[in-house]
């Protein structure tokens, strides 16, 4: 087997939000402010323009601006991983080439958007994007959102691609983590991709967590991960049980609006989203706001 790139990605990598001004234009200073605050809180990396970063609501030029802005803010302190979420493989290739020139540390590659591929088409997409860059790649598996599952047999074949180094696993069944290890051994670094299975994922061997709710409660997210990594199950359970009502938001259809509303309530960002998303309203807004306020009032020490 071809030697693969060494992957030192580990820890808590928030899926950072993208900020918009009142006219819903990209607000780079506000976006950098969000990124800088997360870095001050001590996160181990940043993931950009994925689902939470509203990558599919951004123009091609805006995506590149967000990457450039994060690289500037990070200053090389932590990995800056750019989400690759495009309609075509050719667009994905063009993006990774540009983002590599802009200083991205690596990529989180999604299946092609809208079209649901066969296993062979999905594998071809991943191989082609990986061949366009020398940087490390995390594959993003999220069957509920993207209607395709990266089969274990596909991952076994992709193990020969040297710069595919990690998997963000967002299947809701934590048994998948054990299946991945049994199929591929330690070949890939595993990341929890759903907030409300992070306890199970790290316990079962995940080394990292791409997190939505870390945007809102970064200190508690870092404490939860540290407790899990240290094997302090009692402390981890206490934090997890406190956090779980909010972590469930990450698995909902309106996760972006919920996370951005929570950011606003905590003074960490704006709830503005681009249509077709709209800010939460009515009963749902009240429900999410109540969850956030309850969590704020009962934060673990």
Secondary structure as UniProt FT lines:
FT   STRAND          11..15
FT   TURN            22..23
FT   HELIX           28..41
FT   STRAND          45..48
FT   TURN            51..54
FT   HELIX           55..57
FT   HELIX           60..74
FT   TURN            75..76
FT   STRAND          79..84
FT   HELIX           89..102
FT   STRAND          106..109
FT   HELIX           119..131
FT   STRAND          136..141
FT   HELIX           143..146
FT   HELIX           152..158
FT   TURN            159..160
FT   TURN            162..163
FT   STRAND          164..169
FT   HELIX           175..184
FT   TURN            185..186
FT   STRAND          189..192
FT   HELIX           195..197
FT   HELIX           198..203
FT   TURN            204..205
FT   STRAND          208..211
FT   HELIX           213..215
FT   HELIX           218..229
FT   TURN            230..231
FT   HELIX           233..247
FT   HELIX           248..251
FT   TURN            253..254
FT   HELIX           255..265
FT   TURN            266..267
FT   TURN            275..276
FT   HELIX           282..297
//
